[in-house]
Amino acid sequence: MAAPQVDVLIVGGGPVGLAAAIEARLIGLSATIIEPRGGPDSADGGSGSADGGSGSIDKACGEGIMPGAVPALARLGVAPHGHPLRGVSYQSAGRRVDHRFRSGSGLGVRRTELSRALAGRAEELGVGRVADRVDTIEQDGASVTAAGVTGRYLLGADGLHSTVRRLCGLEIAVPQQGRRFGLRRHYAIAPWSDLIEVHWTPLAEAYVTPVSHDLVGIALLGPARTDFDEAIASVPTLASRLAGVAPASTLRGAGPFDQRATRRSFGRVMLVGDASGYVDAITGEGIRVGLAQARAAIECIAAGRPGYYEREWMLRTRDFRVLTAGLVAVATSPLRGAIVPAAVALPRLFGGVVERLAR
Ligand SMILES: Cc1cc2nc3c(=O)[nH]c(=O)nc-3n(C[C@H](O)[C@H](O)[C@H](O)COP(=O)(O)OP(=O)(O)OC[C@H]3O[C@@H](n4cnc5c(N)ncnc54)[C@H](O)[C@@H]3O)c2cc1C
């Protein structure tokens, strides 16, 4: 195989792939991203959104950056524009409990803006970019090649339905029954709260995230074929806020969430972000956890210890996996209807969970 042209080849230019490329450059490694999307047509912003432009990729996401991820982005030299998020509010059938983050704020950030900010920083640091979709990978003891580029290592950062994970035989089949999906749409309306509101309906959770002074995103998490408009209509407080407000983006979906890998590495290939395995968006931590994974993978490569990545991945994602799996288990059980009443009755416990998410 050809000699490596680059230290780290990154498949997927979503937030985690871009963060990994920035981490690589900051530590003195060369990096190239292979990503098929990113042209001016890749975003559908709507009024008030930070729209398109080259490198700006849209995706269904709740767009809530938890407080711990804001300094993690700043460390990379990335400061996207957004709306401060001061805490979390759980609401259902007239009951509500609010918890304000004790230290620091999160940030509601339009996905296209996050992509723009990360891509701009990557470009500034000299990250290479190839517009292509990876469908084969070849590796030997010294290098790995995809889309005609050869690297010393390859990171699969290609999302929930990772081709890299499948090509490396790391995929675990998950039963289809009961799997959860996400939908999102934006509304051109001034935010009415600086909290992330979570409205619990009998089947789905509607996450309301302000992303700018005149734009609010709503992400709906629930079973397959959940009807977005019906779910919103079933929450009177939300329905009345949005009455007569035009949607500012098309409906986008993603899922199923639950994706698993047997392990994170295969030879010179490592998986990061959603590609490495994902549980659910219920705790809004995808970006925070993905940034931690990107950092761990690059640190292991730089230290010449790629074999340590699996252990680091396990350590840095443990809290997320345990809390998210636990919350999903309750949310999909007959106890679902007791979640908000319990949070209202036990505000300190609710606050403790929110503070854990804020880390
Ligand atoms: C409805 C919903 C709500 C969510 N809410 C939140 C939230 O509020 N806060 C939060 O932190 N997280 C949230 N998440 C999770 C978050 O969106 C993900 O964790 C995050 O996008 C993961 O980033 P990534 O870079 O790993 O993958 P992605 O963002 O999926 O990026 C993968 C990239 O790989 C590219 N790609 C795919 N296949 C190939 C290929 N074969 N070759 C080359 N490139 C390829 C794609 O084009 C894409 O750009 C939510 C997710 C959903 C679905």
The ligand as an SDF file (V2000), in Angstrom:
LIG
                    3D

 53 58  0  0  0  0  0  0  0  0999 V2000
  -33.4230   14.2590   17.4110 C   0  0  0  0  0  0  0  0  0  0  0  0
  -32.0610   14.3280   18.0240 C   0  0  0  0  0  0  0  0  0  0  0  0
  -31.8420   15.2080   19.0690 C   0  0  0  0  0  0  0  0  0  0  0  0
  -30.5620   15.3170   19.6160 C   0  0  0  0  0  0  0  0  0  0  0  0
  -30.3450   16.2480   20.5820 N   0  0  0  0  0  0  0  0  0  0  0  0
  -29.1040   16.4700   21.0380 C   0  0  0  0  0  0  0  0  0  0  0  0
  -28.8390   17.5580   21.9210 C   0  0  0  0  0  0  0  0  0  0  0  0
  -29.7250   18.3400   22.2790 O   0  0  0  0  0  0  0  0  0  0  0  0
  -27.5600   17.7150   22.3660 N   0  0  0  0  0  0  0  0  0  0  0  0
  -26.5380   16.8810   21.9630 C   0  0  0  0  0  0  0  0  0  0  0  0
  -25.3920   17.0780   22.3940 O   0  0  0  0  0  0  0  0  0  0  0  0
  -26.7650   15.8550   21.1060 N   0  0  0  0  0  0  0  0  0  0  0  0
  -28.0210   15.6460   20.6290 C   0  0  0  0  0  0  0  0  0  0  0  0
  -28.2360   14.6440   19.7190 N   0  0  0  0  0  0  0  0  0  0  0  0
  -27.1200   13.7650   19.3390 C   0  0  0  0  0  0  0  0  0  0  0  0
  -26.1680   14.4590   18.3590 C   0  0  0  0  0  0  0  0  0  0  0  0
  -26.8950   14.9750   17.2700 O   0  0  0  0  0  0  0  0  0  0  0  0
  -25.1410   13.4350   17.8730 C   0  0  0  0  0  0  0  0  0  0  0  0
  -24.5760   12.7810   18.9870 O   0  0  0  0  0  0  0  0  0  0  0  0
  -24.0320   14.1020   17.0630 C   0  0  0  0  0  0  0  0  0  0  0  0
  -24.5370   14.6230   15.8620 O   0  0  0  0  0  0  0  0  0  0  0  0
  -22.9380   13.1040   16.7380 C   0  0  0  0  0  0  0  0  0  0  0  0
  -22.0180   13.6830   15.8750 O   0  0  0  0  0  0  0  0  0  0  0  0
  -21.1320   12.8000   14.8720 P   0  0  0  0  0  0  0  0  0  0  0  0
  -20.1600   13.7470   14.2590 O   0  0  0  0  0  0  0  0  0  0  0  0
  -20.6630   11.5910   15.5890 O   0  0  0  0  0  0  0  0  0  0  0  0
  -22.1590   12.2570   13.7880 O   0  0  0  0  0  0  0  0  0  0  0  0
  -23.0230   13.0540   12.7010 P   0  0  0  0  0  0  0  0  0  0  0  0
  -23.3850   14.3840   13.2080 O   0  0  0  0  0  0  0  0  0  0  0  0
  -24.1150   12.1250   12.3030 O   0  0  0  0  0  0  0  0  0  0  0  0
  -22.0290   13.2440   11.4920 O   0  0  0  0  0  0  0  0  0  0  0  0
  -21.6170   12.1620   10.6980 C   0  0  0  0  0  0  0  0  0  0  0  0
  -21.0700   12.6840    9.3810 C   0  0  0  0  0  0  0  0  0  0  0  0
  -20.5390   11.5950    8.6410 O   0  0  0  0  0  0  0  0  0  0  0  0
  -20.8700   11.7440    7.2760 C   0  0  0  0  0  0  0  0  0  0  0  0
  -20.8690   10.4120    6.6630 N   0  0  0  0  0  0  0  0  0  0  0  0
  -21.7870    9.4200    6.8290 C   0  0  0  0  0  0  0  0  0  0  0  0
  -21.4450    8.3330    6.1140 N   0  0  0  0  0  0  0  0  0  0  0  0
  -20.2730    8.6490    5.4820 C   0  0  0  0  0  0  0  0  0  0  0  0
  -19.4190    7.9240    4.6000 C   0  0  0  0  0  0  0  0  0  0  0  0
  -19.6810    6.6730    4.2030 N   0  0  0  0  0  0  0  0  0  0  0  0
  -18.2870    8.5490    4.1370 N   0  0  0  0  0  0  0  0  0  0  0  0
  -17.9920    9.8250    4.5350 C   0  0  0  0  0  0  0  0  0  0  0  0
  -18.7810   10.5450    5.3770 N   0  0  0  0  0  0  0  0  0  0  0  0
  -19.9110    9.9630    5.8430 C   0  0  0  0  0  0  0  0  0  0  0  0
  -22.2520   12.3960    7.2870 C   0  0  0  0  0  0  0  0  0  0  0  0
  -22.5190   13.0850    6.0750 O   0  0  0  0  0  0  0  0  0  0  0  0
  -22.1460   13.3280    8.5020 C   0  0  0  0  0  0  0  0  0  0  0  0
  -21.7470   14.6290    8.1380 O   0  0  0  0  0  0  0  0  0  0  0  0
  -29.5030   14.5000   19.1470 C   0  0  0  0  0  0  0  0  0  0  0  0
  -29.7320   13.5940   18.1190 C   0  0  0  0  0  0  0  0  0  0  0  0
  -30.9890   13.5160   17.5440 C   0  0  0  0  0  0  0  0  0  0  0  0
  -31.2000   12.5850   16.3890 C   0  0  0  0  0  0  0  0  0  0  0  0
  1  2  1  0
  2  3  1  0
  2 52  2  0
  3  4  2  0
  4  5  1  0
  4 50  1  0
  5  6  2  0
  6  7  1  0
  6 13  1  0
  7  8  2  0
  7  9  1  0
  9 10  1  0
 10 11  2  0
 10 12  1  0
 12 13  2  0
 13 14  1  0
 14 15  1  0
 14 50  1  0
 15 16  1  0
 16 17  1  0
 16 18  1  0
 18 19  1  0
 18 20  1  0
 20 21  1  0
 20 22  1  0
 22 23  1  0
 23 24  1  0
 24 25  2  0
 24 26  1  0
 24 27  1  0
 27 28  1  0
 28 29  2  0
 28 30  1  0
 28 31  1  0
 31 32  1  0
 32 33  1  0
 33 34  1  0
 33 48  1  0
 34 35  1  0
 35 36  1  0
 35 46  1  0
 36 37  1  0
 36 45  1  0
 37 38  2  0
 38 39  1  0
 39 40  1  0
 39 45  2  0
 40 41  1  0
 40 42  2  0
 42 43  1  0
 43 44  2  0
 44 45  1  0
 46 47  1  0
 46 48  1  0
 48 49  1  0
 50 51  2  0
 51 52  1  0
 52 53  1  0
M  END
$$$$
